[in-house]
Amino acid sequence: MSTLMVVAGEASGDLHGGALLAALKARRPDLRIIGVGGQHMTPFLDRKLADAHELGVVGFVEVLRHLPSLMALKRRLRTEAQAEKVQALLTLDYPGFNLNLAASLRNTLPGVRLHHYVCPQVWAWKAGRIPKMGRLLDALYCLFDFEPELFRGLPVDARFLGHPLVDLAVPEVDRTTFFQETGLDPARPLVALLPGSRRGEVARLMPPLAELVRRWVAERPEVQWVVPRAPSLPPEALAPYLEGLPVAVVADRSYAARAHADAALVCSGTATLETALLGTPFAILYRLNPLTLALARRVVKVPHFGLANVVAGRRLVPELLQGEVEPGRLGRELARLLDPREGAALRADLATVRAKLGEPGAAGRVADHLLAALA
């Protein structure tokens, strides 16, 4: 029996991992899968070693603060990999931790196959990772069609097999059902607020978003608000910011909330690409720890931080960074997004993003490649 260790370190990796593990189990029910995952991956794990939320920290400063626990988990996973005699390690996103773990396993289990799903954004920063990854990994599954070329001439098998969100970013329920479930009025404008999947992101983004709602309740009372709570966040993570505000909080309806909204304000990350695929006009928000931002500005090499804009190769979607994420600026951007003419133009532009992400079925194609390596 083959044993595969999988490790996902945050919500996006768990999301992609869930679809991939489902495809693996459908093809090889006997494949033993152990490792770290969240709610999407857990049903397919034969043995869960830790939850993905234990790794869900972001930024230079935040990672430094959690370094002791991260190192302890890495040692545990290395020990488990040896005890279980794993044939392959599949790491998903979260490169700082996962590539370090892969290098550690290469030293302790020389025959292990090392596969990484979701190429780090080496085209934006840390280009020095390219030769290291190219020599360390056996396979690298890229989410964007321009990424494999970066690894040309290196031993790694880097390939673009399509983006899994093309399959995943589909409303959970139709428009009628969504409005019935939430009690919202389909005849009134609806704005979706996505403050992130981590507590740190919520703490930085929810105060200005809550103040925006407070102002618009008085100025534009016809607008309705919905917050799709990320699976990684408990209800109490949002409650203090929304007390007394007319905001519907929904669980397990993240895609539907955005698809059926007239506009959205979205924390930078995978959620922005999802929203682009859903075709909803939106703005991208990003607020970092000030020290993390100062360090990032020294190394980031691309003009856009929003994935939708990176894929498009130009700024389609408004990007608000740090001090720009304040109620006044948020309100002005939101008013533009809700304007029928501006919204329609942005919806048309967003269709070009979908066209660049490949055909449906990416998870199945990755599963086939991985299983061939295990054969």
Residue pairs with C-beta under 8 A, 6 or more apart in sequence:
1 30
1 31
1 32
2 28
2 30
2 31
2 32
2 87
2 88
2 374
3 31
3 32
3 33
3 34
3 84
3 85
3 86
3 87
4 24
4 31
4 32
4 33
4 34
4 35
4 86
4 87
4 88
4 89
4 90
4 370
4 374
5 33
5 34
5 35
5 77
5 80
5 81
5 84
5 86
5 88
5 89
5 90
6 17
6 21
6 33
6 34
6 35
6 36
6 37
6 41
6 45
6 89
6 90
6 91
6 92
7 35
7 36
7 55
7 77
7 89
7 90
7 91
7 92
7 94
7 97
7 98
7 101
8 14
8 16
8 17
8 35
8 36
8 37
8 38
8 41
8 52
8 55
8 91
8 92
8 93
8 94
9 36
9 52
9 55
9 56
9 92
9 93
9 94
9 97
9 98
10 52
10 55
10 56
10 58
10 93
10 94
10 197
10 198
10 232
11 38
11 52
11 56
11 197
11 198
11 230
11 231
11 232
11 270
12 93
12 118
12 197
12 269
12 270
13 52
13 92
13 93
13 94
13 117
13 118
14 37
14 38
14 39
14 40
14 41
14 52
14 92
14 232
15 40
15 164
15 168
15 270
16 92
16 93
16 117
16 118
16 164
16 168
16 363
17 37
17 40
17 41
17 92
17 117
18 37
18 39
18 40
18 41
18 43
18 44
19 40
19 164
19 167
19 168
19 363
20 90
20 92
20 117
20 164
20 363
20 366
20 367
21 33
21 37
21 41
21 44
21 45
22 44
22 363
23 363
23 364
23 366
23 367
24 31
24 33
24 44
24 367
24 370
24 371
25 31
25 33
25 44
26 367
27 367
27 368
27 371
28 371
31 371
31 374
32 46
32 47
32 84
33 44
33 45
33 46
34 45
34 46
34 47
34 48
34 49
34 80
34 84
34 86
35 41
35 45
35 47
35 48
35 49
35 77
35 90
36 48
36 49
36 50
36 51
36 52
36 54
36 55
36 73
36 77
37 44
37 45
37 48
37 51
37 52
38 51
38 52
38 53
38 231
38 232
39 231
40 231
41 52
42 48
49 76
49 77
49 80
50 73
50 76
50 77
52 232
53 232
54 69
54 73
55 70
55 73
55 94
55 97
56 197
56 198
56 232
57 63
57 65
57 66
57 70
57 198
57 200
58 198
58 200
58 201
59 200
59 288
59 289
59 292
60 289
60 291
60 292
60 295
60 296
61 289
61 291
61 292
62 200
62 289
62 292
63 70
63 96
70 97
74 97
74 100
74 101
74 104
77 101
78 101
78 104
78 105
78 108
81 89
81 105
81 108
81 109
81 112
82 108
82 109
86 109
86 112
87 111
87 112
87 113
87 374
88 112
88 113
88 114
88 115
88 370
88 373
88 374
89 101
89 102
89 105
89 112
89 113
89 114
89 115
90 115
90 116
90 117
90 370
91 98
91 99
91 101
91 102
91 114
91 115
91 116
91 117
92 98
92 116
92 117
92 118
93 117
93 118
95 116
95 120
95 129
98 116
99 116
99 120
99 129
99 132
99 133
99 136
102 114
102 116
102 136
102 137
103 136
105 112
105 114
106 112
106 114
106 136
113 138
113 139
113 373
113 374
114 136
114 137
114 138
114 139
115 137
115 138
115 139
115 140
115 141
115 370
115 373
116 133
116 137
116 139
116 140
116 141
117 141
117 366
118 141
118 143
119 140
119 141
119 142
119 143
119 144
119 147
119 150
119 158
120 126
120 129
120 133
122 129
122 130
122 133
122 150
123 146
123 147
123 150
123 301
123 302
124 300
124 301
124 302
124 310
125 296
125 299
125 300
125 301
126 299
127 301
130 150
130 151
130 154
131 154
133 140
133 151
133 154
133 156
134 151
134 154
134 155
134 156
134 158
135 154
135 155
135 156
136 156
137 156
138 156
138 157
138 373
139 156
139 157
139 158
139 159
139 369
139 370
139 373
140 148
140 151
140 156
140 157
140 158
140 159
141 159
141 161
141 366
141 369
142 148
142 158
142 159
142 160
142 161
143 160
143 163
143 164
143 357
144 160
144 163
144 310
144 311
144 356
144 357
145 160
145 356
145 358
147 158
147 160
148 158
148 159
148 160
150 158
151 158
159 369
160 358
161 358
161 362
161 365
161 366
161 369
162 357
162 358
162 359
162 360
162 361
162 362
162 365
163 273
163 357
163 358
163 362
164 362
164 363
165 270
165 273
165 274
165 277
165 357
166 277
166 354
166 357
166 358
166 359
166 360
166 362
167 360
167 361
167 362
167 363
168 274
169 255
169 273
169 274
169 277
169 278
170 255
171 178
171 255
171 256
171 259
171 260
171 278
172 252
172 253
172 254
172 255
172 256
173 181
173 253
173 256
175 186
175 259
175 260
176 186
178 184
178 253
178 256
178 257
178 260
179 185
179 186
179 260
181 250
181 253
182 226
182 248
182 250
182 253
183 248
184 190
184 224
184 226
184 248
185 224
188 222
188 223
188 224
189 222
189 223
189 224
189 262
189 263
189 338
190 223
190 224
190 225
190 226
190 260
190 261
190 262
191 223
191 224
191 225
191 226
191 261
191 262
191 263
191 264
191 265
191 334
191 338
192 226
192 227
192 228
192 257
192 258
192 261
192 263
192 264
192 265
192 266
192 280
193 209
193 213
193 225
193 226
193 227
193 247
193 264
193 265
194 227
194 228
194 230
194 254
194 258
194 264
194 265
194 266
194 267
194 271
194 275
195 201
195 202
195 205
195 206
195 209
195 227
195 238
195 267
196 202
196 205
196 230
196 267
196 269
196 271
197 230
197 231
197 232
197 233
197 267
197 269
197 271
198 232
198 233
199 233
199 237
200 289
201 267
201 287
202 233
202 237
202 238
202 241
204 287
204 288
204 325
205 267
205 285
205 287
205 325
206 238
206 241
206 242
207 241
208 325
208 326
208 327
208 330
209 241
209 265
209 330
210 241
210 242
210 245
211 327
212 265
212 327
212 330
212 331
212 334
213 225
213 245
213 246
213 247
214 245
215 327
215 331
216 223
216 331
217 245
217 246
223 338
224 246
224 248
225 245
225 246
225 247
225 248
226 247
226 248
226 249
226 250
226 257
226 261
227 238
227 242
227 247
227 248
227 249
227 250
227 257
228 249
228 250
228 251
228 253
228 254
228 257
228 258
229 235
229 237
229 238
229 249
229 250
229 251
230 254
231 251
231 252
235 249
238 249
242 249
250 256
250 257
254 271
254 274
255 274
255 278
258 264
258 266
258 274
258 275
258 278
258 280
258 282
259 278
259 279
259 280
261 280
262 280
262 281
262 337
262 338
262 343
263 280
263 281
263 282
263 334
263 337
263 338
263 343
264 275
264 280
264 281
264 282
264 283
264 337
265 282
265 283
265 285
265 330
265 333
265 334
266 272
266 275
266 282
266 283
266 284
266 285
267 284
267 285
267 286
268 284
268 285
268 286
268 305
268 306
268 307
268 319
269 307
270 307
272 282
272 284
272 306
272 307
272 308
272 317
273 307
273 308
273 311
273 353
275 282
275 308
276 282
276 307
276 308
276 311
276 317
276 350
276 353
276 354
277 350
277 353
277 354
277 357
279 347
279 350
279 351
280 347
281 337
281 338
281 342
281 343
281 346
281 347
281 350
282 317
282 337
283 317
283 318
283 319
283 320
283 330
283 333
283 334
283 337
284 305
284 306
284 308
284 309
284 317
284 318
284 319
284 320
285 320
285 325
285 330
286 305
286 319
286 320
286 321
286 322
286 325
287 321
287 322
287 325
288 296
288 322
293 322
302 310
303 315
304 310
304 315
304 319
305 319
305 321
306 317
306 319
308 316
308 317
308 350
308 353
309 315
309 316
309 317
309 319
311 353
311 356
311 357
312 349
312 352
312 353
312 356
316 346
316 349
316 350
316 352
316 353
317 346
317 350
318 333
318 336
318 337
320 329
320 330
320 333
336 342
337 343
337 346
